[in-house]
Amino acid sequence: MKKIVWSIFSLVSLFCIFSCDPKETTVTPFEPISASKVTGKTSSQYSSAHIQEWIKLSLFLTQRNRGLTPMVAARAYCYVSLAAYESTVYGSINYYSLQKQAQGLNSVEMPDVNKEYHWAAVSNAAISKAVKYFYINDYSKDSTSGLERTIGMIDSLNNIYANQFKTETTLEVFNRSVEYGNKVADEIIAFSKTDGQEFCWKDENNFPQDFIPPTGDDKWVAPKGTSPYAMQPKWGSVRTYSVKNASIGSITPPYPYSEDTTSLFFKDAKETFDLSIKCLNPKANPENEKLNIIAQYWNDEAYRSGTPSGDSLSIAIQIKKKKKMP
């Protein structure tokens, strides 16, 4: 379980939108509890099946929850993944807690090292509580799934695995595990509220009307028939997980804007435009049909897909199955 959780967390954390904070620090990781202090099985000895199902449900709810634009969805995936990771890391002998490493995550309650925990039950409780928090908002009742259906799906998945895990240990261990998982989720939820985007899913934050975009031939213009407001133009102020995000995510600036047909900018733009025309006419020839299929596959339209960061989660699950990870 630890490998897939860590892989998923690493992939998704890359999609937390980068800030412009260039300072870098060295942080000493919190040591994992040694094997001698872990009573019972370690977290890696449990199946990750329930985590995969929670990821699938998160992807499904993202597609049907108004307000979960790509940036907001990435944020939700990140915190749910963080809850999954922190709830099991102390059952591992190889991995470190991210407290004091993720910006602002100053403490996560440790389990009682002298008591036994069912780590799958711990993570199931933590993820369930986190998903319910991040995927239920004022707009849930307006989505395709509906508020009651959303809550029902979350509770149902939680109960399926809770009932299974309850049969695998004593009631005392199970209850202790659920209690600890809930505490970790509470701490991660509290942590999320301090990143500057607690209510990012609201219309006034997703598409703030008070933001006036710059004008000019090389500037963004809202496409006709869509919202006239820019999506999350203030997202650069969100707290990132790492203070190194700016340097890790640095990219080469694009070619300077130019309408000169011989310029690199124009050639790149023209190539993209020509490809889009082919994609929109799949019946013209076999090549166009293939391009259309590729375009549809990577269509990450908000409210109809898992969004770009959701693609990474889907790929992570496929890799997990192909590699037969524990």
C-alpha positions as YAML, in Angstrom:
chain: A
units: angstrom
residues:
- id: 1
  name: MET
  ca: [0.00, 0.00, 0.00]
- id: 2
  name: LYS
  ca: [2.80, 2.42, 0.85]
- id: 3
  name: LYS
  ca: [4.26, 2.37, -2.67]
- id: 4
  name: ILE
  ca: [1.05, 3.20, -4.47]
- id: 5
  name: VAL
  ca: [0.09, 5.86, -1.93]
- id: 6
  name: TRP
  ca: [3.48, 7.49, -2.20]
- id: 7
  name: SER
  ca: [3.45, 7.27, -6.01]
- id: 8
  name: ILE
  ca: [0.02, 8.81, -6.18]
- id: 9
  name: PHE
  ca: [0.87, 11.57, -3.73]
- id: 10
  name: SER
  ca: [4.07, 12.39, -5.63]
- id: 11
  name: LEU
  ca: [2.25, 12.56, -8.96]
- id: 12
  name: VAL
  ca: [-0.61, 14.68, -7.74]
- id: 13
  name: SER
  ca: [1.51, 17.06, -5.70]
- id: 14
  name: LEU
  ca: [3.15, 18.14, -8.95]
- id: 15
  name: PHE
  ca: [-0.18, 19.59, -9.98]
- id: 16
  name: CYS
  ca: [-0.50, 21.90, -6.98]
- id: 17
  name: ILE
  ca: [-0.13, 25.17, -8.83]
- id: 18
  name: PHE
  ca: [3.33, 26.65, -8.41]
- id: 19
  name: SER
  ca: [3.96, 29.89, -6.58]
- id: 20
  name: CYS
  ca: [6.76, 32.36, -7.19]
- id: 21
  name: ASP
  ca: [8.53, 31.81, -3.89]
- id: 22
  name: PRO
  ca: [12.18, 31.15, -4.85]
- id: 23
  name: LYS
  ca: [13.60, 30.53, -1.37]
- id: 24
  name: GLU
  ca: [14.81, 27.03, -0.61]
- id: 25
  name: THR
  ca: [15.28, 25.34, 2.72]
- id: 26
  name: THR
  ca: [16.64, 22.05, 3.97]
- id: 27
  name: VAL
  ca: [14.28, 20.12, 6.20]
- id: 28
  name: THR
  ca: [15.05, 17.08, 8.31]
- id: 29
  name: PRO
  ca: [12.30, 14.51, 7.69]
- id: 30
  name: PHE
  ca: [10.40, 12.99, 10.59]
- id: 31
  name: GLU
  ca: [11.78, 9.52, 11.12]
- id: 32
  name: PRO
  ca: [9.38, 6.63, 10.54]
- id: 33
  name: ILE
  ca: [8.54, 4.45, 13.51]
- id: 34
  name: SER
  ca: [10.95, 1.51, 13.57]
- id: 35
  name: ALA
  ca: [9.72, -1.99, 12.84]
- id: 36
  name: SER
  ca: [10.23, -2.94, 16.46]
- id: 37
  name: LYS
  ca: [7.64, -0.37, 17.50]
- id: 38
  name: VAL
  ca: [4.99, -1.32, 14.97]
- id: 39
  name: THR
  ca: [2.69, -3.80, 16.64]
- id: 40
  name: GLY
  ca: [1.08, -6.17, 14.17]
- id: 41
  name: LYS
  ca: [1.38, -5.89, 10.38]
- id: 42
  name: THR
  ca: [3.05, -2.92, 8.71]
- id: 43
  name: SER
  ca: [1.05, -0.79, 6.27]
- id: 44
  name: SER
  ca: [2.76, -2.37, 3.26]
- id: 45
  name: GLN
  ca: [1.28, -5.74, 4.19]
- id: 46
  name: TYR
  ca: [-2.25, -4.59, 3.42]
- id: 47
  name: SER
  ca: [-3.94, -4.41, 0.04]
- id: 48
  name: SER
  ca: [-4.33, -1.01, -1.60]
- id: 49
  name: ALA
  ca: [-7.65, -2.00, -3.22]
- id: 50
  name: HIS
  ca: [-9.67, 0.38, -1.06]
- id: 51
  name: ILE
  ca: [-7.37, 3.30, -1.89]
- id: 52
  name: GLN
  ca: [-7.82, 2.63, -5.59]
- id: 53
  name: GLU
  ca: [-11.58, 2.67, -5.15]
- id: 54
  name: TRP
  ca: [-11.42, 5.98, -3.29]
- id: 55
  name: ILE
  ca: [-9.37, 7.43, -6.13]
- id: 56
  name: LYS
  ca: [-11.91, 6.23, -8.67]
- id: 57
  name: LEU
  ca: [-14.73, 7.79, -6.65]
- id: 58
  name: SER
  ca: [-12.79, 11.06, -6.40]
- id: 59
  name: LEU
  ca: [-12.39, 11.07, -10.19]
- id: 60
  name: PHE
  ca: [-16.10, 10.41, -10.62]
- id: 61
  name: LEU
  ca: [-17.16, 13.15, -8.20]
- id: 62
  name: THR
  ca: [-14.77, 15.63, -9.79]
- id: 63
  name: GLN
  ca: [-16.59, 15.21, -13.09]
- id: 64
  name: ARG
  ca: [-19.93, 15.94, -11.49]
- id: 65
  name: ASN
  ca: [-19.22, 18.65, -8.95]
- id: 66
  name: ARG
  ca: [-19.68, 22.23, -9.99]
- id: 67
  name: GLY
  ca: [-16.82, 24.32, -8.75]
- id: 68
  name: LEU
  ca: [-14.10, 21.70, -9.20]
- id: 69
  name: THR
  ca: [-12.18, 23.40, -11.98]
- id: 70
  name: PRO
  ca: [-8.77, 21.87, -12.83]
- id: 71
  name: MET
  ca: [-6.93, 23.87, -10.15]
- id: 72
  name: VAL
  ca: [-9.55, 23.23, -7.49]
- id: 73
  name: ALA
  ca: [-9.66, 19.54, -8.39]
- id: 74
  name: ALA
  ca: [-5.86, 19.26, -8.14]
- id: 75
  name: ARG
  ca: [-6.04, 20.80, -4.68]
- id: 76
  name: ALA
  ca: [-8.68, 18.28, -3.58]
- id: 77
  name: TYR
  ca: [-6.71, 15.34, -4.97]
- id: 78
  name: CYS
  ca: [-3.61, 16.60, -3.16]
- id: 79
  name: TYR
  ca: [-5.19, 16.86, 0.27]
- id: 80
  name: VAL
  ca: [-7.03, 13.55, -0.02]
- id: 81
  name: SER
  ca: [-3.75, 11.90, -1.07]
- id: 82
  name: LEU
  ca: [-1.95, 13.61, 1.80]
- id: 83
  name: ALA
  ca: [-4.54, 12.25, 4.25]
- id: 84
  name: ALA
  ca: [-4.01, 8.77, 2.81]
- id: 85
  name: TYR
  ca: [-0.24, 9.05, 3.10]
- id: 86
  name: GLU
  ca: [-0.03, 10.55, 6.57]
- id: 87
  name: SER
  ca: [-2.56, 8.07, 7.94]
- id: 88
  name: THR
  ca: [-0.35, 5.11, 6.97]
- id: 89
  name: VAL
  ca: [3.21, 6.42, 7.07]
- id: 90
  name: TYR
  ca: [3.68, 5.55, 10.74]
- id: 91
  name: GLY
  ca: [2.79, 1.97, 9.93]
- id: 92
  name: SER
  ca: [5.74, 1.94, 7.53]
- id: 93
  name: ILE
  ca: [9.39, 1.31, 8.27]
- id: 94
  name: ASN
  ca: [10.74, 3.02, 5.14]
- id: 95
  name: TYR
  ca: [8.91, 6.32, 4.61]
- id: 96
  name: TYR
  ca: [8.82, 9.69, 6.33]
- id: 97
  name: SER
  ca: [5.99, 11.93, 7.47]
- id: 98
  name: LEU
  ca: [5.73, 15.13, 5.46]
- id: 99
  name: GLN
  ca: [5.26, 17.32, 8.51]
- id: 100
  name: LYS
  ca: [7.80, 20.14, 8.60]
- id: 101
  name: GLN
  ca: [8.43, 19.36, 4.92]
- id: 102
  name: ALA
  ca: [5.13, 20.41, 3.34]
- id: 103
  name: GLN
  ca: [4.78, 24.15, 3.95]
- id: 104
  name: GLY
  ca: [2.60, 24.82, 6.98]
- id: 105
  name: LEU
  ca: [2.18, 21.17, 7.96]
- id: 106
  name: ASN
  ca: [3.75, 21.58, 11.35]
- id: 107
  name: SER
  ca: [2.35, 18.54, 13.12]
- id: 108
  name: VAL
  ca: [0.41, 15.36, 12.47]
- id: 109
  name: GLU
  ca: [-0.65, 13.28, 15.46]
- id: 110
  name: MET
  ca: [1.36, 10.12, 15.87]
- id: 111
  name: PRO
  ca: [-0.24, 6.81, 16.79]
- id: 112
  name: ASP
  ca: [0.45, 5.10, 20.08]
- id: 113
  name: VAL
  ca: [3.55, 3.06, 19.29]
- id: 114
  name: ASN
  ca: [2.66, 0.54, 21.95]
- id: 115
  name: LYS
  ca: [-0.72, -0.33, 20.45]
- id: 116
  name: GLU
  ca: [-1.81, -2.21, 17.38]
- id: 117
  name: TYR
  ca: [-3.50, -0.60, 14.39]
- id: 118
  name: HIS
  ca: [-5.18, -1.97, 11.30]
- id: 119
  name: TRP
  ca: [-3.56, 0.38, 8.78]
- id: 120
  name: ALA
  ca: [-6.06, -0.26, 6.02]
- id: 121
  name: ALA
  ca: [-8.87, 0.70, 8.41]
- id: 122
  name: VAL
  ca: [-6.91, 3.79, 9.44]
- id: 123
  name: SER
  ca: [-6.48, 4.99, 5.87]
- id: 124
  name: ASN
  ca: [-10.07, 4.10, 4.91]
- id: 125
  name: ALA
  ca: [-11.39, 6.31, 7.72]
- id: 126
  name: ALA
  ca: [-9.00, 9.16, 6.90]
- id: 127
  name: ILE
  ca: [-9.71, 9.14, 3.16]
- id: 128
  name: SER
  ca: [-13.47, 8.84, 3.68]
- id: 129
  name: LYS
  ca: [-13.57, 11.91, 5.90]
- id: 130
  name: ALA
  ca: [-11.30, 13.89, 3.58]
- id: 131
  name: VAL
  ca: [-13.31, 13.02, 0.47]
- id: 132
  name: LYS
  ca: [-16.55, 14.02, 2.19]
- id: 133
  name: TYR
  ca: [-15.05, 17.39, 3.09]
- id: 134
  name: PHE
  ca: [-13.47, 18.23, -0.27]
- id: 135
  name: TYR
  ca: [-16.26, 16.95, -2.50]
- id: 136
  name: ILE
  ca: [-19.30, 18.38, -0.78]
- id: 137
  name: ASN
  ca: [-19.90, 22.10, -1.20]
- id: 138
  name: ASP
  ca: [-22.76, 24.52, -1.77]
- id: 139
  name: TYR
  ca: [-23.03, 23.39, -5.39]
- id: 140
  name: SER
  ca: [-23.15, 19.63, -4.77]
- id: 141
  name: LYS
  ca: [-26.93, 19.64, -4.80]
- id: 142
  name: ASP
  ca: [-26.88, 21.24, -8.24]
- id: 143
  name: SER
  ca: [-24.62, 18.61, -9.80]
- id: 144
  name: THR
  ca: [-25.66, 15.56, -11.79]
- id: 145
  name: SER
  ca: [-25.13, 13.27, -8.82]
- id: 146
  name: GLY
  ca: [-27.00, 15.44, -6.32]
- id: 147
  name: LEU
  ca: [-26.06, 16.09, -2.71]
- id: 148
  name: GLU
  ca: [-27.79, 13.06, -1.21]
- id: 149
  name: ARG
  ca: [-26.38, 10.74, -3.85]
- id: 150
  name: THR
  ca: [-22.87, 12.10, -3.34]
- id: 151
  name: ILE
  ca: [-23.05, 11.56, 0.42]
- id: 152
  name: GLY
  ca: [-24.57, 8.13, -0.14]
- id: 153
  name: MET
  ca: [-21.74, 7.05, -2.45]
- id: 154
  name: ILE
  ca: [-19.08, 8.19, 0.02]
- id: 155
  name: ASP
  ca: [-20.77, 6.52, 2.98]
- id: 156
  name: SER
  ca: [-21.40, 3.35, 1.01]
- id: 157
  name: LEU
  ca: [-17.77, 2.92, -0.02]
- id: 158
  name: ASN
  ca: [-16.62, 3.67, 3.51]
- id: 159
  name: ASN
  ca: [-19.01, 1.07, 4.96]
- id: 160
  name: ILE
  ca: [-18.01, -1.62, 2.46]
- id: 161
  name: TYR
  ca: [-14.40, -1.55, 3.54]
- id: 162
  name: ALA
  ca: [-15.05, -0.72, 7.18]
- id: 163
  name: ASN
  ca: [-17.20, -3.85, 7.45]
- id: 164
  name: GLN
  ca: [-14.49, -5.90, 5.75]
- id: 165
  name: PHE
  ca: [-11.69, -4.58, 7.95]
- id: 166
  name: LYS
  ca: [-13.76, -5.08, 11.08]
- id: 167
  name: THR
  ca: [-13.69, -8.83, 10.46]
- id: 168
  name: GLU
  ca: [-9.90, -8.84, 10.12]
- id: 169
  name: THR
  ca: [-9.08, -7.64, 13.63]
- id: 170
  name: THR
  ca: [-10.55, -7.13, 17.08]
- id: 171
  name: LEU
  ca: [-13.20, -4.51, 17.70]
- id: 172
  name: GLU
  ca: [-10.79, -2.66, 19.98]
- id: 173
  name: VAL
  ca: [-8.10, -2.43, 17.29]
- id: 174
  name: PHE
  ca: [-10.64, -1.52, 14.62]
- id: 175
  name: ASN
  ca: [-12.17, 1.30, 16.69]
- id: 176
  name: ARG
  ca: [-8.72, 2.63, 17.60]
- id: 177
  name: SER
  ca: [-7.75, 2.58, 13.93]
- id: 178
  name: VAL
  ca: [-10.85, 4.46, 12.81]
- id: 179
  name: GLU
  ca: [-10.39, 7.02, 15.57]
- id: 180
  name: TYR
  ca: [-6.80, 7.64, 14.56]
- id: 181
  name: GLY
  ca: [-7.70, 7.89, 10.87]
- id: 182
  name: ASN
  ca: [-10.36, 10.49, 11.66]
- id: 183
  name: LYS
  ca: [-7.87, 12.52, 13.69]
- id: 184
  name: VAL
  ca: [-5.39, 12.58, 10.82]
- id: 185
  name: ALA
  ca: [-8.13, 13.66, 8.41]
- id: 186
  name: ASP
  ca: [-9.16, 16.47, 10.76]
- id: 187
  name: GLU
  ca: [-5.57, 17.71, 10.86]
- id: 188
  name: ILE
  ca: [-5.21, 17.62, 7.07]
- id: 189
  name: ILE
  ca: [-8.53, 19.43, 6.62]
- id: 190
  name: ALA
  ca: [-7.42, 22.10, 9.11]
- id: 191
  name: PHE
  ca: [-4.12, 22.37, 7.23]
- id: 192
  name: SER
  ca: [-5.97, 22.91, 3.94]
- id: 193
  name: LYS
  ca: [-7.88, 25.85, 5.35]
- id: 194
  name: THR
  ca: [-4.68, 27.84, 5.74]
- id: 195
  name: ASP
  ca: [-3.46, 27.71, 2.13]
- id: 196
  name: GLY
  ca: [-5.30, 30.83, 1.03]
- id: 197
  name: GLN
  ca: [-7.87, 28.99, -1.11]
- id: 198
  name: GLU
  ca: [-10.29, 27.46, 1.40]
- id: 199
  name: PHE
  ca: [-13.32, 28.51, -0.66]
- id: 200
  name: CYS
  ca: [-11.71, 28.22, -4.09]
- id: 201
  name: TRP
  ca: [-14.68, 26.30, -5.49]
- id: 202
  name: LYS
  ca: [-17.05, 29.27, -5.21]
- id: 203
  name: ASP
  ca: [-17.96, 31.10, -8.42]
- id: 204
  name: GLU
  ca: [-16.59, 34.38, -7.09]
- id: 205
  name: ASN
  ca: [-13.21, 32.72, -6.59]
- id: 206
  name: ASN
  ca: [-13.13, 30.45, -9.64]
- id: 207
  name: PHE
  ca: [-14.17, 33.32, -11.89]
- id: 208
  name: PRO
  ca: [-13.65, 36.55, -9.92]
- id: 209
  name: GLN
  ca: [-15.49, 39.46, -11.49]
- id: 210
  name: ASP
  ca: [-13.21, 41.99, -9.86]
- id: 211
  name: PHE
  ca: [-10.23, 40.79, -11.88]
- id: 212
  name: ILE
  ca: [-9.58, 42.96, -14.92]
- id: 213
  name: PRO
  ca: [-7.32, 41.12, -17.37]
- id: 214
  name: PRO
  ca: [-4.61, 43.04, -19.21]
- id: 215
  name: THR
  ca: [-5.39, 44.04, -22.77]
- id: 216
  name: GLY
  ca: [-3.40, 43.84, -25.96]
- id: 217
  name: ASP
  ca: [-3.02, 41.71, -29.08]
- id: 218
  name: ASP
  ca: [-0.92, 39.18, -27.16]
- id: 219
  name: LYS
  ca: [-3.23, 38.92, -24.15]
- id: 220
  name: TRP
  ca: [-5.92, 36.42, -23.18]
- id: 221
  name: VAL
  ca: [-9.47, 37.00, -24.40]
- id: 222
  name: ALA
  ca: [-12.47, 34.94, -23.30]
- id: 223
  name: PRO
  ca: [-13.76, 32.75, -26.16]
- id: 224
  name: LYS
  ca: [-17.18, 33.70, -27.46]
- id: 225
  name: GLY
  ca: [-20.03, 31.88, -25.76]
- id: 226
  name: THR
  ca: [-18.06, 31.20, -22.58]
- id: 227
  name: SER
  ca: [-17.68, 32.96, -19.25]
- id: 228
  name: PRO
  ca: [-16.22, 36.45, -19.79]
- id: 229
  name: TYR
  ca: [-14.19, 36.08, -16.60]
- id: 230
  name: ALA
  ca: [-10.75, 34.53, -16.23]
- id: 231
  name: MET
  ca: [-10.49, 31.25, -14.33]
- id: 232
  name: GLN
  ca: [-8.61, 31.47, -11.03]
- id: 233
  name: PRO
  ca: [-6.35, 34.40, -12.04]
- id: 234
  name: LYS
  ca: [-5.24, 34.75, -8.39]
- id: 235
  name: TRP
  ca: [-4.16, 31.12, -8.01]
- id: 236
  name: GLY
  ca: [-0.52, 32.16, -7.95]
- id: 237
  name: SER
  ca: [-1.01, 33.19, -4.33]
- id: 238
  name: VAL
  ca: [-1.95, 29.71, -3.13]
- id: 239
  name: ARG
  ca: [0.50, 28.09, -0.73]
- id: 240
  name: THR
  ca: [2.47, 25.33, -2.41]
- id: 241
  name: TYR
  ca: [3.55, 22.10, -0.74]
- id: 242
  name: SER
  ca: [7.23, 22.84, -1.26]
- id: 243
  name: VAL
  ca: [9.16, 26.08, -1.01]
- id: 244
  name: LYS
  ca: [11.15, 24.77, -3.98]
- id: 245
  name: ASN
  ca: [8.12, 24.67, -6.28]
- id: 246
  name: ALA
  ca: [9.18, 27.74, -8.24]
- id: 247
  name: SER
  ca: [12.55, 26.27, -9.18]
- id: 248
  name: ILE
  ca: [11.27, 22.71, -9.65]
- id: 249
  name: GLY
  ca: [8.52, 23.87, -11.99]
- id: 250
  name: SER
  ca: [10.46, 26.44, -13.95]
- id: 251
  name: ILE
  ca: [9.94, 26.23, -17.70]
- id: 252
  name: THR
  ca: [11.39, 27.95, -20.75]
- id: 253
  name: PRO
  ca: [9.40, 31.08, -21.63]
- id: 254
  name: PRO
  ca: [7.33, 30.82, -24.83]
- id: 255
  name: TYR
  ca: [8.39, 32.48, -28.04]
- id: 256
  name: PRO
  ca: [7.61, 36.23, -28.12]
- id: 257
  name: TYR
  ca: [4.22, 37.04, -29.59]
- id: 258
  name: SER
  ca: [4.41, 37.85, -33.27]
- id: 259
  name: GLU
  ca: [2.08, 38.04, -36.25]
- id: 260
  name: ASP
  ca: [4.99, 37.70, -38.63]
- id: 261
  name: THR
  ca: [4.29, 34.53, -40.63]
- id: 262
  name: THR
  ca: [7.99, 33.62, -40.55]
- id: 263
  name: SER
  ca: [8.31, 33.87, -36.75]
- id: 264
  name: LEU
  ca: [8.61, 30.83, -34.50]
- id: 265
  name: PHE
  ca: [5.54, 31.95, -32.53]
- id: 266
  name: PHE
  ca: [3.39, 32.14, -35.65]
- id: 267
  name: LYS
  ca: [4.63, 28.79, -36.95]
- id: 268
  name: ASP
  ca: [3.83, 27.05, -33.65]
- id: 269
  name: ALA
  ca: [0.40, 28.69, -33.46]
- id: 270
  name: LYS
  ca: [-0.36, 27.79, -37.09]
- id: 271
  name: GLU
  ca: [0.67, 24.16, -36.52]
- id: 272
  name: THR
  ca: [-1.67, 23.92, -33.53]
- id: 273
  name: PHE
  ca: [-4.49, 25.58, -35.48]
- id: 274
  name: ASP
  ca: [-4.09, 23.25, -38.46]
- id: 275
  name: LEU
  ca: [-4.10, 20.19, -36.19]
- id: 276
  name: SER
  ca: [-7.25, 21.39, -34.45]
- id: 277
  name: ILE
  ca: [-9.02, 21.71, -37.81]
- id: 278
  name: LYS
  ca: [-8.09, 18.11, -38.61]
- id: 279
  name: CYS
  ca: [-9.30, 16.94, -35.20]
- id: 280
  name: LEU
  ca: [-12.66, 18.61, -35.79]
- id: 281
  name: ASN
  ca: [-13.09, 16.81, -39.13]
- id: 282
  name: PRO
  ca: [-12.51, 13.13, -38.28]
- id: 283
  name: LYS
  ca: [-14.45, 11.79, -41.25]
- id: 284
  name: ALA
  ca: [-12.20, 13.51, -43.80]
- id: 285
  name: ASN
  ca: [-9.55, 10.76, -43.71]
- id: 286
  name: PRO
  ca: [-8.12, 8.04, -41.41]
- id: 287
  name: GLU
  ca: [-5.38, 10.36, -40.11]
- id: 288
  name: ASN
  ca: [-7.96, 12.90, -38.97]
- id: 289
  name: GLU
  ca: [-9.96, 10.18, -37.23]
- id: 290
  name: LYS
  ca: [-6.88, 9.10, -35.24]
- id: 291
  name: LEU
  ca: [-6.15, 12.70, -34.27]
- id: 292
  name: ASN
  ca: [-9.74, 13.14, -33.15]
- id: 293
  name: ILE
  ca: [-9.54, 10.05, -30.93]
- id: 294
  name: ILE
  ca: [-6.34, 11.35, -29.32]
- id: 295
  name: ALA
  ca: [-7.89, 14.77, -28.77]
- id: 296
  name: GLN
  ca: [-11.02, 13.29, -27.21]
- id: 297
  name: TYR
  ca: [-8.93, 11.02, -24.98]
- id: 298
  name: TRP
  ca: [-7.05, 14.00, -23.54]
- id: 299
  name: ASN
  ca: [-10.08, 16.30, -23.39]
- id: 300
  name: ASP
  ca: [-9.88, 17.57, -19.80]
- id: 301
  name: GLU
  ca: [-12.88, 19.84, -19.84]
- id: 302
  name: ALA
  ca: [-13.98, 20.82, -16.34]
- id: 303
  name: TYR
  ca: [-17.10, 19.07, -15.00]
- id: 304
  name: ARG
  ca: [-16.83, 16.39, -17.71]
- id: 305
  name: SER
  ca: [-13.46, 14.81, -16.88]
- id: 306
  name: GLY
  ca: [-11.15, 14.05, -14.00]
- id: 307
  name: THR
  ca: [-9.15, 17.13, -15.11]
- id: 308
  name: PRO
  ca: [-5.41, 16.97, -15.95]
- id: 309
  name: SER
  ca: [-4.29, 15.94, -12.46]
- id: 310
  name: GLY
  ca: [-6.96, 13.26, -12.56]
- id: 311
  name: ASP
  ca: [-5.22, 11.83, -15.62]
- id: 312
  name: SER
  ca: [-2.14, 11.22, -13.48]
- id: 313
  name: LEU
  ca: [-4.23, 9.43, -10.88]
- id: 314
  name: SER
  ca: [-5.78, 7.21, -13.54]
- id: 315
  name: ILE
  ca: [-2.35, 6.42, -14.95]
- id: 316
  name: ALA
  ca: [-1.04, 5.64, -11.46]
- id: 317
  name: ILE
  ca: [-3.82, 3.09, -10.96]
- id: 318
  name: GLN
  ca: [-3.05, 1.47, -14.32]
- id: 319
  name: ILE
  ca: [0.64, 1.22, -13.42]
- id: 320
  name: LYS
  ca: [-0.24, -0.25, -10.03]
- id: 321
  name: LYS
  ca: [-2.29, -2.98, -11.67]
- id: 322
  name: LYS
  ca: [0.28, -3.69, -14.39]
- id: 323
  name: LYS
  ca: [3.15, -3.88, -11.90]
- id: 324
  name: LYS
  ca: [1.00, -5.79, -9.39]
- id: 325
  name: MET
  ca: [2.08, -3.54, -6.53]
- id: 326
  name: PRO
  ca: [1.05, -4.50, -2.98]
...
